Amino acid sequence: MSSEARGGNDFGARVIAQALTASLGQQVIVENRPARLIGEFGLSASPDGYTLFVAGSVFVIGTLLQTSHYDPVKDFSSITMLARAPNGLVVHAAVAAKSVKDLISLAQERPAAINYVTGGAGSSAHLAAELFKSMTGLNIVRINYKGSGPALNDLIAGQVQMIFASVSSTSSHVKSGGIRALASGRAQPSRLLPDLPTVAATVPGYESAAISALFAPAKTSVTLIIRLNTEVVRILKQVDVKERFFNTGVEIVGDTPAELTANIKAELVRMGKVIAEAGIRAE
């Protein structure tokens, strides 16, 4: 099993691999690979069920950013979405906005005066902000960093004003009071963010989350896909597994192969529009 060289995807791959080793009676080994290479590696893998891939949002939208040469639907077989990590809308404590509505009003009153930070072009957080801009028509300015860590550090220091970021990366800083969480990117209220309203409550239809999903090479037999889906979804429903994922700031999903494929197709259409409008390309 290969996983993206990103914390959440690698964590999920190792949890699933450990449980599959026990349930299938075969050793499942995790290989960590860079996100931008995992798709290309998968194109040459044999569709025998012995090579699987845990990948996330970068894998899905890579073709839209012209950073990949594969089709995440045609060139891979969906097994299940493992988990979803909602992007939270967070501002520095000095920003005079206590809600999404306040933030929109502030940005409308002061065009181009509010900036948001990203840790790389085409990241889930970047696309979350661009989707917000597209759906609200706001003129807010992007400031890019070479990593999410430096971006968050400057938000905490008050050098920048706004970010879309995962719960796990911001929760401790929100509790300390240096930054303020305004809303969750989930379409519905989240157990991860029980005290936060959703962006969608103010901007209907808004939803943004980083995903982690399990794939096999294209042409893997339907029988193998169904068996793998059954085993992995059963694992995800276990209470201890749910809590392990929850404690890292993500919600388990465990959907069907058809549902994962439909989700990817819809995301490609939705984010394809945003990426084209904003002229986003990998940097």
C-alpha positions in Angstrom: 0.0 0.0 0.0 1.4 3.4 -1.0 0.5 6.6 0.8 1.1 10.3 0.1 3.9 11.8 2.1 1.5 13.9 4.1 0.7 13.4 7.8 -3.0 12.5 7.5 -2.8 10.2 4.5 0.2 8.4 5.9 -1.5 8.0 9.3 -4.7 6.6 7.7 -2.7 4.2 5.5 -0.9 2.8 8.5 -4.1 2.3 10.5 -5.8 0.5 7.7 -2.7 -1.5 6.8 -2.4 -2.8 10.3 -6.0 -3.9 10.5 -6.0 -5.4 7.0 -3.0 -7.5 7.9 -5.0 -9.1 10.7 -8.3 -9.5 8.7 -6.8 -10.7 5.4 -4.0 -12.8 7.0 -1.4 -11.2 4.7 1.2 -8.6 5.6 0.3 -5.1 4.3 3.2 -2.8 4.0 3.0 1.0 3.7 5.4 2.8 1.3 5.4 6.6 1.7 5.7 8.5 -1.6 5.4 12.3 -2.5 1.9 13.3 -3.3 2.8 14.5 -6.8 4.3 11.1 -7.7 1.8 8.7 -6.3 -0.5 8.9 -9.2 2.2 8.3 -11.8 3.5 5.4 -9.7 0.0 3.9 -9.7 -0.3 4.0 -13.5 2.2 1.2 -13.8 1.0 -0.9 -10.9 -0.6 -4.3 -11.6 -4.4 -4.5 -11.0 -4.1 -7.6 -8.8 -5.2 -6.2 -5.5 -1.7 -6.2 -4.0 -0.9 -2.5 -4.7 -3.3 0.0 -3.2 -3.0 3.8 -2.8 -4.1 6.2 -0.1 -4.2 9.6 -1.5 -5.9 12.9 -0.9 -7.1 16.2 -2.5 -3.9 16.9 -4.3 -4.2 13.5 -6.1 -7.8 14.3 -7.1 -7.2 17.8 -8.5 -3.6 17.4 -9.8 -4.8 17.1 -13.4 -6.6 20.4 -13.1 -3.4 22.1 -12.0 -1.5 20.5 -14.8 0.8 18.7 -12.4 -0.2 15.2 -13.3 -0.7 13.0 -16.4 -3.4 10.7 -15.1 -7.2 10.8 -14.7 -8.2 10.0 -11.1 -11.4 8.4 -12.4 -10.4 6.6 -15.5 -6.9 5.5 -14.5 -7.8 4.3 -10.9 -10.4 2.2 -9.2 -12.2 3.8 -6.3 -12.5 1.7 -3.1 -13.7 4.1 -0.4 -13.2 7.5 1.1 -11.4 6.9 4.4 -11.8 10.3 6.0 -12.5 14.0 5.6 -10.9 16.9 7.4 -13.0 20.1 7.2 -11.2 23.3 6.5 -11.9 25.9 9.2 -12.1 29.7 8.4 -9.8 31.4 10.9 -8.8 35.0 11.4 -6.3 36.8 13.6 -7.8 38.0 16.8 -7.3 41.6 15.8 -9.6 41.3 12.8 -12.9 43.0 13.5 -15.1 40.1 12.5 -16.8 37.6 14.9 -18.7 35.8 12.1 -18.6 35.0 8.4 -21.2 37.7 7.9 -19.0 40.2 9.7 -16.0 39.2 7.6 -17.9 39.5 4.3 -19.2 43.0 5.3 -15.7 44.0 6.3 -14.2 42.8 3.0 -16.9 44.5 1.1 -16.2 47.8 2.9 -12.4 47.5 2.3 -11.7 45.8 -1.1 -8.2 44.3 -1.3 -7.5 45.3 2.3 -7.9 41.8 3.8 -5.4 39.1 2.9 -5.4 35.4 3.3 -2.5 33.0 3.4 -1.8 29.7 1.8 1.0 27.1 2.1 1.2 26.3 -1.6 -0.7 26.7 -4.9 -3.6 24.2 -5.3 -3.6 23.0 -1.7 -6.9 22.2 -0.1 -6.6 25.4 2.0 -5.8 27.5 -1.1 -8.8 26.1 -3.0 -11.0 26.6 0.1 -10.2 30.3 0.0 -10.6 30.6 -3.7 -14.0 28.9 -3.5 -15.0 31.4 -0.8 -13.9 34.3 -3.0 -15.8 32.9 -6.0 -19.0 32.3 -4.1 -19.0 35.7 -2.3 -17.4 37.9 -5.0 -15.0 39.3 -2.4 -11.8 41.0 -3.3 -9.3 39.5 -0.8 -5.6 39.1 -1.5 -3.6 35.9 -1.5 -0.2 35.8 0.2 1.6 32.5 -0.5 4.1 30.7 1.7 6.3 27.7 0.9 4.6 25.7 3.6 1.5 25.7 5.8 3.6 26.0 9.0 5.2 29.4 8.1 1.8 30.6 6.9 0.1 29.7 10.2 3.0 31.2 12.2 2.6 34.6 10.5 -1.2 34.5 11.0 -0.6 33.9 14.7 2.0 36.8 14.8 -0.6 39.1 13.2 1.4 39.6 10.0 -1.5 38.3 7.9 -5.2 38.2 8.6 -7.0 35.1 7.4 -6.5 31.4 6.6 -8.5 28.3 5.8 -6.8 25.5 7.7 -7.4 22.1 9.3 -8.7 21.7 12.8 -5.6 19.8 13.9 -3.3 22.7 12.9 -5.2 25.5 14.5 -7.2 24.2 17.5 -4.5 24.8 20.1 -3.9 28.4 18.9 -7.6 29.1 18.8 -7.9 28.0 22.4 -5.0 30.3 23.4 -6.9 33.3 21.9 -4.3 34.5 19.4 -6.5 33.5 16.4 -10.3 33.2 16.1 -12.2 30.4 14.3 -15.3 31.8 12.6 -16.7 28.7 10.8 -16.3 25.2 9.6 -16.1 24.3 5.9 -18.3 21.3 6.3 -21.8 21.5 4.7 -23.3 20.3 8.0 -22.2 20.9 11.6 -19.2 18.8 12.5 -18.5 16.8 15.6 -14.9 18.1 15.2 -16.1 21.7 15.5 -19.3 21.4 17.6 -19.4 25.1 18.7 -18.8 26.5 15.2 -21.4 27.4 12.6 -20.7 26.4 9.0 -19.6 28.8 6.2 -22.6 27.4 4.3 -25.0 28.9 6.9 -24.0 32.3 5.4 -22.8 31.2 2.0 -25.3 28.5 0.9 -23.7 25.6 -0.9 -20.2 26.2 0.4 -18.2 23.1 1.4 -14.5 22.5 1.7 -12.6 19.6 3.2 -9.4 17.7 2.6 -10.1 14.1 1.9 -8.2 10.8 2.3 -9.3 8.0 0.0 -8.2 4.4 -0.9 -7.7 3.5 -4.6 -6.5 0.5 -6.7 -5.1 0.5 -10.2 -7.6 0.7 -13.0 -9.0 -2.7 -14.2 -8.8 -4.2 -10.7 -11.6 -6.8 -10.7 -14.9 -5.8 -9.2 -14.8 -8.8 -6.9 -11.5 -7.5 -5.4 -12.8 -4.0 -5.1 -16.0 -5.1 -3.3 -14.0 -7.3 -0.9 -11.5 -4.5 -0.1 -14.4 -2.0 0.4 -16.2 -4.4 2.7 -13.1 -5.0 4.8 -12.0 -1.4 5.0 -15.4 0.0 5.8 -15.8 -2.6 8.6 -12.5 -1.4 10.0 -13.5 2.2 9.8 -16.7 1.5 11.8 -14.7 0.1 14.8 -15.0 2.5 17.7 -11.2 2.6 18.4 -10.4 3.3 14.8 -13.0 6.1 14.7 -11.5 7.7 17.8 -7.9 7.4 16.4 -9.0 9.3 13.3 -11.0 11.8 15.3 -8.1 12.6 17.6 -6.1 13.7 14.6 -8.8 16.1 13.5 -10.6 14.1 10.8 -14.0 12.4 10.4 -14.2 8.9 9.0 -16.4 8.3 6.0 -16.4 4.7 4.6 -18.5 5.1 1.5 -19.0 2.8 -1.5 -16.8 2.8 -4.6 -19.6 4.4 -6.6 -20.1 7.2 -4.1 -16.3 8.0 -4.0 -16.2 8.1 -7.8 -19.3 10.4 -7.9 -17.7 12.6 -5.3 -14.5 12.9 -7.3 -16.3 13.7 -10.5 -18.3 16.4 -8.8 -15.2 17.9 -7.2 -13.4 18.0 -10.6 -16.3 20.0 -12.1 -16.7 22.3 -9.1 -13.0 23.0 -8.5 -12.2 23.0 -12.2 -14.4 26.1 -12.5 -12.7 27.8 -9.5 -9.2 26.9 -10.7 -10.0 28.2 -14.2 -11.5 31.5 -13.0 -8.6 32.2 -10.7 -5.9 31.0 -13.1 -4.4 28.8 -10.5 -1.3 26.7 -11.5 1.1 24.8 -9.4 4.1 26.9 -8.3 
